[in-house]
Amino acid sequence: MDQFEGRVAVVTGGASGIGKALAKAFIGEGMKVVIADVEAPALDKAVAELGSNASGVVTDVSDPASVNALADHVFATHGACHLLCNNAGVSAPNLDLWETESTDFEWVHGVNVRGVAHGVQAFVPRMIESGEPGFVMNTSSGDGGISPLAQQVVYASSKAAVSTITECLAAQLIGRETNLRAAIFYPSGGMLNTGIWTTKRNRPAALARKQDVSADRETTFDAFMEGAKAAGFEMPVQDLDELAKFAVEGIRNEDFVIMIGRETMEATLVERAKKLANGECPIELQHMGLS
């Protein structure tokens, strides 16, 4: 997809963080951007900041009816969608699997996994029917898509699913000889100061945990960075606007994997493959203080 000027993009989870940075970058390329987000006040603020080429629709991506309503609005208003970014994501506390609750999976997978599927189901048939070139970018994570962290089992498993879904989608779009292409977006380049650190603010009351989680299992970005510094680690922080500009170039090039430092994943994946082929668990348990 090498043409952005005058075209239409949809970004879920676009009221803040990476989604907002993507929307800003797309507008900078001359696109009209429809931001979808579950947080109405943040959505209104983002649209006001981004200007006349941005509009917003309150959307719960875990609800297929809500995503279908978003698609109806986009096509009724703009007549097309050329770039779909399934970016909305949430996270759960860092827990051992036996400490998680069913609602942890229901909420996180509802947004992170089913939200991507709902976006594809609502938009892609219409995008194909238009016959115009288009692109679908699904936001995954290296935590799950490349190398999962054991204590983030709920989140990591959701992002592994997003990566697999996107591989299948990309192959199907090519195999069906459509004018659409798909990519996995791995936010990367350093630590990311986004709303993912505080997503429990949006957790529905109906999906609340029954058991409280200790403070050391949940932390903010600032607290994490302070803790890392106190432990002697200097963690680089990736600028979100620069990350979004990098994503634009990946879309322009029709890369399937959009990731800063993409070449570094080879060593990680090869090592994982070797351990799996040897019948071993690829996660280093000693890093968790378990051995």
C-alpha positions in Angstrom: 0.0 0.0 0.0 2.0 2.9 -1.3 -0.7 5.5 -1.5 -2.0 7.2 1.7 -3.1 10.7 0.5 -6.9 11.0 0.6 -7.5 7.5 1.8 -9.3 6.3 4.9 -7.8 4.6 8.0 -9.5 3.0 11.0 -7.6 2.6 14.3 -9.1 0.7 17.2 -7.8 1.7 20.6 -6.8 4.9 19.0 -7.6 7.5 21.8 -4.2 7.2 23.4 -0.8 5.5 23.3 0.3 3.7 20.2 -3.1 4.0 18.6 -3.2 7.7 18.9 0.4 7.9 17.5 -0.6 5.8 14.6 -3.6 8.1 13.9 -1.4 11.1 14.0 1.1 9.5 11.6 -1.7 8.6 9.2 -3.1 12.1 9.2 0.4 13.4 8.5 0.3 11.2 5.4 -2.9 12.9 4.3 -5.4 10.3 5.4 -8.8 10.6 7.0 -8.7 8.6 10.2 -11.6 7.2 12.2 -10.5 6.5 15.8 -12.4 3.8 17.7 -12.1 3.5 21.4 -14.1 2.4 24.4 -13.2 5.5 26.5 -15.4 8.3 25.3 -13.7 11.2 27.2 -10.2 10.2 25.9 -11.7 9.7 22.4 -13.2 13.2 22.3 -9.9 14.7 23.5 -7.8 12.8 20.9 -10.1 13.9 18.1 -9.9 17.5 19.2 -6.1 17.3 19.3 -5.7 15.6 15.9 -7.9 18.0 14.0 -10.4 18.0 11.2 -9.1 14.8 9.5 -9.9 12.8 12.6 -13.2 11.6 13.9 -14.2 9.2 16.6 -16.6 6.4 17.3 -17.0 4.9 20.8 -16.5 1.2 20.2 -16.1 -2.0 22.3 -14.1 -4.3 20.1 -15.1 -7.3 22.2 -18.7 -6.8 21.1 -19.2 -7.8 17.4 -22.3 -5.6 17.2 -20.3 -2.6 18.3 -17.6 -3.3 15.6 -20.2 -3.8 12.9 -21.7 -0.5 13.9 -18.3 1.1 13.5 -17.9 -0.4 10.0 -21.4 0.8 9.1 -20.4 4.3 10.1 -17.1 4.3 8.3 -18.5 3.1 5.0 -21.6 5.3 5.3 -19.5 8.4 6.0 -16.4 7.8 3.9 -17.4 5.2 1.4 -14.3 3.1 2.1 -11.7 1.8 4.5 -8.2 1.4 3.0 -6.3 0.7 6.2 -7.6 -1.2 9.2 -5.5 -1.2 12.4 -6.8 -3.7 14.9 -4.8 -2.1 17.7 -7.0 -2.2 20.9 -5.5 -4.2 23.7 -5.7 -4.8 27.4 -3.7 -6.8 30.0 -4.2 -8.7 33.2 -2.1 -9.0 36.4 1.0 -11.1 36.3 -0.1 -14.4 37.9 0.7 -18.0 37.9 -1.9 -19.8 35.6 -3.6 -21.5 38.6 -4.1 -18.0 40.2 -5.9 -16.6 37.2 -9.6 -16.5 37.0 -11.8 -17.3 34.0 -12.7 -13.6 33.7 -9.1 -12.7 33.2 -9.1 -14.7 30.0 -12.6 -13.6 29.1 -11.7 -10.0 29.2 -8.2 -10.0 27.7 -8.9 -12.5 25.0 -12.2 -10.8 24.3 -10.4 -7.6 23.5 -7.1 -8.7 22.2 -8.1 -11.8 20.2 -11.8 -11.6 19.4 -11.4 -7.9 18.9 -9.0 -8.6 16.0 -11.4 -11.2 14.6 -14.4 -8.8 14.9 -12.5 -6.1 13.1 -11.6 -8.5 10.2 -15.1 -9.9 10.0 -16.7 -6.4 9.9 -14.4 -4.6 7.6 -12.5 -7.1 5.3 -15.4 -8.4 3.2 -16.4 -4.8 2.3 -12.7 -3.9 1.7 -12.4 -6.9 -0.7 -15.7 -6.0 -2.4 -14.5 -2.5 -3.1 -11.7 -3.9 -5.3 -9.3 -1.2 -4.0 -5.9 -1.8 -2.5 -6.0 -2.1 1.2 -4.1 -3.2 4.3 -4.8 -4.8 7.7 -2.3 -4.3 10.5 -2.9 -6.3 13.7 -1.0 -5.2 16.8 0.6 -8.2 18.6 3.5 -8.2 21.0 6.9 -9.9 21.2 5.6 -11.2 24.5 3.6 -14.0 23.0 4.2 -13.5 19.3 7.9 -14.2 19.6 8.9 -15.2 23.1 6.2 -15.3 25.9 6.9 -14.3 29.5 5.7 -17.0 31.8 4.1 -14.6 34.4 2.1 -12.8 31.7 0.3 -16.0 30.6 -3.1 -14.3 29.9 -1.6 -11.5 27.9 1.1 -13.5 26.2 -1.3 -16.2 25.1 -3.6 -13.5 23.5 -0.8 -12.0 21.6 0.4 -15.4 20.4 -3.1 -15.9 19.0 -3.0 -12.5 17.2 0.2 -13.4 15.5 -1.2 -16.8 14.3 -4.5 -15.2 13.2 -2.5 -12.6 11.2 -0.4 -15.3 9.5 -3.5 -17.1 8.4 -5.2 -13.9 7.3 -2.3 -12.8 5.2 -2.1 -16.2 3.5 -5.8 -16.2 2.8 -5.8 -12.7 1.4 -3.1 -13.6 -1.1 -4.5 -17.0 -1.8 -7.9 -15.6 -2.7 -6.1 -13.1 -5.0 -7.5 -10.0 -3.2 -6.0 -6.5 -3.3 -5.5 -6.6 0.5 -2.4 -7.4 2.5 -2.0 -8.0 6.2 0.8 -7.5 8.7 1.7 -8.2 12.3 2.8 -5.0 14.2 5.2 -5.7 17.0 5.6 -2.4 19.0 9.3 -2.3 19.7 12.4 -0.3 20.1 12.3 0.0 23.9 9.9 0.4 26.8 6.6 1.8 25.7 4.7 4.3 27.9 1.2 3.4 27.0 -2.2 2.8 28.6 -1.5 -1.0 28.6 0.0 -0.4 32.1 -3.3 0.7 33.5 -5.9 -1.1 31.4 -7.8 -2.3 34.5 -9.5 1.1 34.4 -11.6 -0.2 31.5 -12.3 -3.6 32.9 -16.1 -4.2 32.9 -17.6 -4.8 36.4 -19.2 -8.0 35.1 -15.7 -9.3 34.4 -14.1 -8.2 37.6 -11.8 -10.6 39.6 -13.2 -12.2 42.7 -9.8 -12.2 44.4 -7.8 -9.0 44.8 -4.3 -8.9 43.4 -1.3 -7.8 45.5 0.3 -4.5 44.5 3.5 -6.2 43.5 1.6 -8.0 40.7 0.5 -4.8 39.1 2.6 -1.7 38.5 2.6 1.6 36.5 5.1 2.5 33.8 6.8 5.1 36.1 7.0 2.6 39.0 8.5 -0.1 36.8 11.1 2.3 35.4 12.0 3.5 38.9 12.4 -0.1 40.1 14.6 -1.0 37.1 16.8 2.0 37.7 17.1 1.2 41.4 18.2 -2.3 40.4 20.9 -0.9 38.1 19.1 -1.3 34.8 18.8 1.6 32.3 15.8 0.8 30.1 15.5 2.6 26.8 12.1 4.2 26.1 10.8 4.2 22.6 9.1 7.4 21.3 5.6 6.5 20.2 5.5 9.0 17.3 8.7 7.6 15.9 7.4 4.1 16.3 4.2 5.1 14.4 6.3 6.6 11.6 8.2 3.3 11.4 4.9 1.5 11.1 3.9 3.8 8.2 7.0 2.8 6.3 6.3 -0.9 7.0 2.8 -0.5 5.6 4.2 1.4 2.6 6.6 -1.5 1.9 3.9 -4.1 2.6 6.1 -5.9 5.1 4.4 -8.8 6.9 6.3 -8.2 10.1 6.6 -4.5 11.2 9.0 -4.3 14.0 12.0 -2.1 14.9 15.1 -4.4 15.1 13.2 -7.2 13.3 16.4 -9.0 12.5 17.1 -9.7 16.2 14.1 -12.1 16.4 15.9 -14.8 14.4 18.3 -15.8 17.2 15.4 -15.9 19.7 13.2 -18.0 17.4 16.0 -20.3 16.5 16.9 -20.9 20.1 13.2 -21.6 20.9 13.0 -24.0 18.0 16.0 -25.9 19.2 14.7 -26.3 22.7 11.2 -27.4 21.5 12.8 -29.9 19.1 14.7 -31.3 22.0 11.5 -31.7 24.0 12.4 -28.8 26.3 10.4 -25.8 27.6 11.8 -22.8 25.8 11.1 -20.4 28.7 14.1 -19.9 31.0 12.6 -20.8 34.4 15.6 -19.5 36.3 14.7 -16.0 35.2 11.6 -16.4 37.4 13.6 -17.5 40.4 12.1 -21.0 40.1 15.3 -23.0 39.8 
